[in-house]
Amino acid sequence: MSSVLRRMAASLSPSSWAVRQGNSFLCPSNPSSLKRIPRCPPSIGTFRRSLVVAASSTFANQNREFVIVGGGNAAGYAARTFVEHGMADGRLCIVSKEAVAPYERPALTKGYLFPPDKKPARLPGFHTCVGSGGERQTPEWYKEHGIEVLYQDPAVDFDVKKQTLTTSSGKLLKYGSLIISTGCAAVRFPEKIGGGLPGVHYIRDVADADSLVSSLERANKVAIIGGGYIGMEVAAAAAGWNLDTTLIFPEEHIMPRLFTPSLARRYEELYQKKGIQFAKGVLIDKIEAGPDGRVATVVLKNGSIIEADTVIVGIGAKPVVSPFEVVGLNTDVGGIQVDSLFRTSVPGVFAVGDVAAFPLKMYNRMARMEHVDHARKSAQHCVKTLLTAHTQPYDYLPYFYSRVFEYEGSARKVWWQFYGDNVGDTIEVGNFAPKIANFWLDSDSRLKGIFLESGSPEEFALLPQLAKSQPVIDKAKLRSTSSVEDALEIARSSLQAPSSSDEVMG
């Protein structure tokens, strides 16, 4: 099975999705390709351009000492780190295309889509940084800490020499240090095949989710295109509305980037018990409207027609790099090239979160991660680099998770976590009632990745320890056990066991 890390970051264009089944999501670093982009400065020291700005929350002039472009998760966690270092009041400005303060974006495809009688998530309930147990940063929080937020006013122009940004409203901001956290945009189907019809939805922000909820309130038949995170989470939410739901995707099973065929079968059976139908291994030809102009059918390449009055498209995302291409892009994994401290090739300019192509230290390759955990941690690491003498390279352990069927009345809640890299041989343990675990081990029996469904807090806490340590595990012992608890205990005991190289040296 190919690596989840090597498949999580590439963007699928709508046309390519309609003619093939997938693409590489994360590619290994290519030293030759890095020569084609501007190199990051060789110095280890913190880069910070000088710009004298009086500490004042009024922002009477165009000068801003620190500017964050993007109003997503990374921006919220970066703002908190500025506050923790006493460097926010009158110094920090956030330029956002959204109408609301930064929030925990994963909620949009989970709790936000629950029907009204099942206590759906709503703002201000999930503003950052509640996702990691921090303070809820409402719009008032930013005002209280002297942070200027320009809502619905994205950056449209960037002058690297003059150190200026121009926003859509015409504001000209001169910055001392700039953090780019523009994230990703949803890949859309072309207008000519119905990608923009009323009733066709894409989810990236609260406005998108509000529009979808409005459609679900009057929907009868729902078609969801894409069998990854978005597809699985939205389908689970649609089941809570008791809607006729079909999940459509070109691969042979759901979540092909991570799930083995055996693991996918378990989840597909659960979804089918919830009334969700599957159209697998099929491609989209077009989406058609009915007499009222709203979406009515999804036409497949094989000639099949699926009726739907609401369609949700989740076929990937692409990093938003405009207007910052001049700082240097990574042509292999996409996004803006940075070093291990999130510095671009331009002194004083940083990039974090989904848009950053960074060195994945533990696997010695370049990567771009579209995940909330990385958005949070990269933002915090970047700001510490900017404000202090912090020079420790970012050493990220890849982590992915999903939670579905969590609404009231659901007979089975699903919550899985994965750490590491899904390469090598897989060993599956458990019967999915409710637990199941997958272990990925290389040819030397060293653990590379680990997946767990419905674990206890203590069991979930063990996963990152195992994935980070990559211990040697006895494959025969692991295969011989049918209990997830026993399998995790075998893995736990391997953390203290000496490796073969240690035994030779000892």
N, C-alpha and C positions, 0 to 999 in steps of 0.2 A: 504494500500500500504506500502511495506517495505521501510525502510529509505534509502535515497541515500547515507548517510554517512556510513551506515552499509554494503553498497554494492560496495563502490568505491575502496577499497584497496586490496582485495584478488586477487590472480593471477589465471587465468584459464589455465590449461595445455591444449595442443592441443587435447590430447586424451579425456579429460573430456568434452571439448567443443563439441566433436563429438557424445557424448552419453548422454549429459544432457543439460538443458537449462540455467543453471546459477549457481552462487555460491555466498556466502556472501562476500561483498566487504569491510565491516568494522564491526568488532565484538566488543561488549561491553568488557570493561576490565574484566579480570578474575584474581582476586588477587592470586589464587592458581597457575595460570600459570606463574605469574611474579616471583614466587619462583624458577622456573626452569631456569631462566636466571640470569646472574650476576646483582647484584643490583647496582644502581648508588650511588656514595658516598653521605653520609648524609649531608655533610657540604653545606651551601648555598653559600659560597664564590666562587670566580672565580678560576677555575683550570687552571694553566698555568705552564708547565714545564720550567725549566730554561735551556736556551741554549744561550750562548753568541755568537752573530754573528755581526760582524762589518757591519754598514750600508754601503752597496756598491751595485751598480747595476751590477757589473761584476760577482758576484757569483763565485769567484775563487776557493772555496772549496765545499765540499759536504754538508755543514751545511746550513740549512734554518730555520729561526726563525718560519715562518708560512708556512704551505703547505696546499693547497686545492686540493683534489683528485676529479676530475670530471670537465668537461669544459662546463657544461650546464648553464641554467638560474641562478640557485642558486650561482654558482661560479662567474658569472658576477656581481650579486648584492652584494655578499660578498666582491669582490674586490673593488667595489665602496665604501663600508663602511670602509674598511681598509684605502683607500685614504682619505676619509672624516676625519678620526682620525689621519692622518699623520703617519700611520704605514705601508705603503706599500713599499716605495722606498728602494730597497736593502734588504727587509725583507721577501717579499711574493713570493711564487712560486706556479703556478697552473700546475697540472699534468693532461693532457687531452688526450683522445683517438681520439678526433676530429682534423681535419686539419685546422679548423678555430676558431677564437675567439668566446667566448660565445655569443649566440643570443637568441632572443625571439622565443622559439620553437613552440608555437601555430601557427605561420605563415605558417609552413610547410604543414598543412592540410587545409589552407585557401588560402590566397593570392598567395602563392608560386605556387599553382597548376593551376592558371588561364592560359588560352591560351595566346600566345604572343600578340595578338591584343587587349587584355583586361588588359594590364599593370600589369603583374605579379610582385609579391614582389621578390626582389633579394638582396643579401648581396652586399654592407655593409648597406643597408637600414634598416635592423631590428636587428642589434647588440644590445645587452643590453647596456643601460637601457632605450631604447626609449619606451618600452611598458608601462612604468609608468611616462613618460614625462621627463626622465633624459637624460643625455648626451649620445651620441652614442659612445660606447666603441669599436673602431676599434682596430686592432692589433697595430697600431701606438700609441693609447691611453695607452696600457699596457707598451709599451716601454718608452713612455714619463714619466710615473709614476714609472719607475724602477721595474716593475713587470715581473718576469721571467715566461714565458709560455712554457711548454714542449708539443708541438703539436704532435699528433699521437704517443704518448708514454705513454700508460696507466700503472697504477701500477699493478704488477703481484705478488708481495710478500710484506709481512708486518711483521716486527718483533717488537712486542709491548714492549719487554724488552729493546731492543737496541734503540728504537725510530727511526727506519729506514724503508724506502720504497725502493723497487727495481722496476724500470720501465722495460718495454719490451725491451728497447734498452740496458739494463744493467746498467743504472745509479743507483747509491746508494745515496739516500737522507736521511740525518739525520735531523729530525725536532724537533722544540721546542713544537709547538702546531699543531694539525692536524685536518682539517675539511673534513669529508667524504661527498661528494655530488655526488655520482656515479649514482643517478637516477634509471631509470628502463630500461629494455630491452623488446622488443616486444615478445609476445608469438607467437611461430611459429608452423605451422603444421609439422608433421614428414616428413622426406625425402621420406619414403616408401609410403606415400599417395600423393606425388607430391608437398609437401610444399616448395621445393627448385627449382622447374622448372624455366627456363627462362620465364620471363613475369609474375611471381608471386612476388608481392611486399609487403614489410612491411615498415612502416614509423616511424623512430625515430630520424633521423638526416638529414642534408643537402644532403649527398651523397645518401641516400635512396630517397629523394624527387627528386633529379636530375635524378636518374634512372627511377623513375615513370613518370616524365615529358617526358623523351625520349620515353617511351612506349606509352604515351597518344598521342604523335605527330603522331604515325602511327597506332593507335588503331581504331577499328570499333565497337567491342563489349566488354564492360567492366562488370566484375562481382566483386562486393564488398561484402566481407564476414564479417558480424558483424554489428549490428544495433545500436551501441552506438555512441560516439563522432566521432571516426575516420570514421565509416561508413557513418554517416550523412554528415559530412563535405566534405569527398572525393566525395560522390555522388553528392553533390551540385556543387563542382568544375567540375566534369565530365560533368554535364549538360551544363556548359559554353562552352565545346568543341563540344556540339551537338552529343554526342556519345550514342549509344544504351547501356543503363546502367541498371543493375539489382542489387538490394540490397538484400542480403540473410542473414537470421538470424533465430535462433531457437525459439525465443520468439513470443508471439502473437502480439506484436506491437513494434515500435522503441523506443529507449531510456527507457527501462523498469526500469532502476535504478531510474529514476526521473519522467518521464511522466506518468500521469494517462491515462487509455484507451481513455478517451474523448479528452484529450490534444494531445495524439499521433495521433488520427484520423485526427485532424486539419492539423498537419504537413504532414502526409502521403498523404492527399488530395492535399496539395500544391506541394509536390514532384512529385506526379503523373501528375499534370498539367505541370510540367517541363519535362515530358517524362520519369521519373524514374519509373521502375517497381519493384515490391516487390515479394519476395519468403519468406513467413512468416511461422514460426512454422516448419521449416525443418532443418535437420542435414546434415553435409557434410560426404560423403563416401570417395571420393577421387578427386584429381585434375589430369587430364590427358593431355598429350602432343599430338600434331599433328605430321605429318610426318617430319616437320622441327625441331622437338625437343622442340619447344616452347609450352606454355600452349595453349590448344584448347577448353577444356570443364571442367565444374565442375559437378561432378556426386553426386546427393543427395541420402540419405538413402532410400527415397521412390521410387527410380528408375528414377526420372526425371533427365534430362540432360540440363544444361544451357551452351550455346556456349559462349566462351569468349577468346579473344586474349590477354587480360590484366586482371589480377586478383589482387585485393588489399585485404590484410588480416588485419582486425582490431579486434582481439578477446581478447584483454587484454594485460597487461604488468606485469612483475615481477621485484621486486627490485634487483638491482645488489649489492650483499653483499660481494662477493669474492674480495679480500682475507681478509676481515675484520671480519669474523665470530667470532673470538676470543673475540671481545669487547662485545658480547652479542646480541642475536637476540630475537625478540618477535615472539612466535610461533602462536599467535592468529591473528594478523593483518599483519604479515610479516615485514621485514625490521630490521633495527638496533635499539635496545632499547635505548632511551634517556630520560632524565628528562625534566622538564619544561624550562630549560635553554639550551637544546640540548646537554647536557653532557652525554657521554656514561659512562660505568662502569670503564673506564680507565682514570685516570687524564690526562688532556691535549688533549684528543681525543673527537671530537664532530661529530655529523651527522645531516644533514639538508636536506630539500626538500623531494622528492619522497621516498627516502630510509629510512627516519627517522620514527620510531614508537614513537609517543610522547603523553603526556597527553592532551586530548582535554578538557580543563578546564570547559567550559560552559556546557558540557554534561556529565562530570565526567566519562570519559572512555578513553581507549587508542585508538589511531587512526593512520592511515597512509594516507596521502593525495597526490594524483597524480594530482596536479594542479599548474599552473604557479603562481597563487596568493600566495599560501602557500610557493612555492619555493622562491619567492622574500622575503616574510616577515620572514620566518624562517632563511634565510641566514643573513638578517640584524640584527635580534634579537640575533642570535648566536655570531656574530662578536662584537656586543656591549657588550655582556656578557664577551667575551674573553678579550676585551681591556679596559674595564672600571669596575666600581663597580656596574654596572647594574645587579640587581638581581630580577627584576620584572618577574614573570612567564609569559610564552607565553600564551596569551589568544586569541585564534584564532576563528574567526567567519567563518564557512564554506561558501564558495562562488564558484559558478560554472557559466559558461556562454558559449555561442556559437554565432558565427556570420557566416552567409552563404549567398550565392547568392549576394555578394557585388560587383561583377565585372560589368564593364560598359555594359549597355544595358539590365541589369536585371530589369524586371518589378516590382519585389518585393524583397527587402532586408530583411533579417531575423536576428534579434538580441535579444536574450533573456538573462535574468540574474536570478539567484536563490540564495537566502541566507537562511541559517538556516538548519533545519532538516525536511525531508518530512515524518513526522509521524502524526497520528491522522486522523480526518475527513478532506476531501477536499471540498472546495467551489470554483467553477469556475465562473468567471465573464468575459463577453465580447464575441465578435463574431469573433475574429481573422481577423478583417478587418480594421486596422491591429492589434489592441491590443487584448490581452487576459491576464488574471491574474488568478493564482491559490493560494489559501490560505490554509495552513494546520493548523488546530486548535485541541488541545487536548480536553479531556472530560471536562475540566474546562473552555473551550472557550479561552484558552491562545494560542496566535499565536506561532507556532513552526517553520514554514517555509513559504516563499513567493516567487512566480515566476511571472515574468512579461515579456511579449513579446512586442517589439516595443514601449517602454516607452520613454518619454522625459528625458533629463538629470536630471531635477528636480525630476521626478518620480523614476528614477533609484537610485538617491541619497537617497531617502526615505527608500528604501528596507533594507539596513543594520541597520538603526535606528530601524526599526520595528522588525527585526529578533533578534537583540541584546537585545532589551527591553522586547520582548515577552509579549506585552500587552494583556489584556482580551478584546475580540471583540464580539460585539453582533452578533451572528450567524444569527438571523432572519433578522436583517437589511442588513447584507451582502448578504444573499440569495435573498432579495427582490429587489436589484438593478441590472440593466443590463449594467450599465456604469462602465468601469474600473476606470475612473476618480472619480466617486462617491464612488466606493468601496475603493479606496486609501484614499479618504478624510475621510471615516468612520474609516479606520485603523489609519490615522494620528491623528484624534481627540481622539482616544483611548489612545494615548501616554500620554495625559494630564489627562485622567480620572483616578480616584482612583480605585484600585482593591477592591474586596470584603473584603479582609483582612484589607486593609487600612481603609475602612469605619467602620469596627467593632472596630478597635483600636481608630479611631477618635471620 
